[in-house]
């Protein structure tokens, strides 16, 4: 028998640095519950579940838009080495920009900046209550406008 430094239940390093939940089942495994700053904010009660879901929605849009580093797609190049598809301004990038623009139109450029820095770039602002209020407002607006449909179906009827 050999002494393993890690198992499916995580390493001791992970258990020291993060909050870990052990999932049951036939093959138990560890799940890190606080990978990002917004995860920790949710666990500490600084964000509501709806605000956290709005942050995850924005992270998903950023990932789909290619904001995070990814490898070159050699499949979509022609013989001259030029890219055929995967344009710089793809539809997913436009959706990501429109979501942040909603926040900017409603609250201003600072709200947009802060939401993007905290959610996408993992900026920890938990010590500043004023910034936390700005973040909460921005995430609430994303949740209301993007995740709940965002439009009143009766908007064409004037009172």
Secondary structure by P-SEA (a helix, b strand, c coil): cccccccccccaaaaaccbbbbbbccbbbbbbccccaaaaaaaaccccaaaaaaaaaaaaaaaaacccccccccccccccccccccccccaaaaaaaaaaaaaaacccaaaaaaaaaaacccccccccaaaaaaaaaaaaaaaaccccccccccccccc
